[in-house]
């Protein structure tokens, strides 16, 4: 083929793609209709290398190197794959997708595991690599708006292996495009044991200013080569090395307000503090006592509220994280020059601790889900992780609590944002004493003297 | 006369008791329930309403819920919510229909 012919073909393809995009359609529809959908290899016709590249993302590995958390090995990777903390208490390793033991009451079993959200087929699982893993990527669960979720269920194949099904129909493939809110929420809204349990937010026009403007998750979490920018949530460790910030120049910039006094706040106050005034979801869980559900299986005892039904707590945060068996949360101070006052969703969970070492233990949910025997879950996890004397560890395990500060980065509001008197008043939203201010500073910070003249003038203008 | 007054007082007390503690839902009152879906009726992809029949975990009664919110309808359409799922539901009785105000699967990962 001559250079001219090649250039013409490339130009033609580009033109066709541009035309399709302009019409709101994903290009390549004719090809998919003609040849059917064959999994990632179909996508690779236009997006070569995508499947292999995807295997190196947090969405596939459920882990990454973590540089901002104390007490962990900087050379290791951490994430849902292997972390032990009390929102989940299990992880992909100890709580791998499997058929749980039959309920002694009903004789029924079911499939359960932390990695049910992993976008593979479970045979190629969290962190797997190679040709089989590339072929196992479920592109459509994130990119199709016509995915049939009856297909995405675990089942046993002829070898007795647990496989996660996928919808690879041509119908689903013809509805591909940029991920919608639904695509993301399929997994992210039900994390941690139920809808709105873990993160405590819903992304709807009623609950979030960005959603009300018609934005979708990936407008802020704009991925490049499937590397997904995230915020700096103290409890969301794994990351693709790219981060999202309100003050990105393409979004709100470093001077987002018309008012210079408000902009001055941005040096010490995170945007979320004034613009995310509510949170929700689970606020306490007990993994040592599981409740029987109507189907006679068991679930950890969980206390929860809807999105917007609880209020955040506030702390200085410099982006680094304190991490101990009883606490995961922000580090920072008024004086370090890097911290901002930031809102967090507070969560406390009860789980078992190693009597000898004081370390938090993890749990395989299979046995407790079947009959409520939580120590059996600790034993199974201890065996999986290769701990010495697992029987002794499980028998002697001591219940205890861990407190976690979750980032509070959604439920953004403009109209209901905090205003001057919410904080600058005695017993206001911010506890200045706890935040390290002196009595003299507090006296000044809680007086209307700060804003009286200005707001009086504004009130006059408004009315 | 005394007997008539006593009867009237008794009737008034009974009526008050029913008013205060009765479980019959009145219009505008939000009712909470957890139950398993036994049936979903939805008319195609463009449907703006659907009904789901839930078996109340506490009473074992079947309750027909009318669902009108787009998020839940979408979950019916793409089968993220299917028969057999356990649901946490809040509804109001409006014009004789149990209209859903919250319809969530209880399960998660």
Interface residues (C-beta under 8 A of the other chain):
Chain A: X113 X114 X116 X117 X146 X147 X148 X149 X150 X182 X186 X187 X190 X191 X192 X193 X194 X195 X196 X197 X198 X204 X293 X294 X295 X306
Chain B: X34 X36 X57 X71 X74 X78 X79 X80 X82 X86 X102 X104 X105 X106 X107 X108 X109
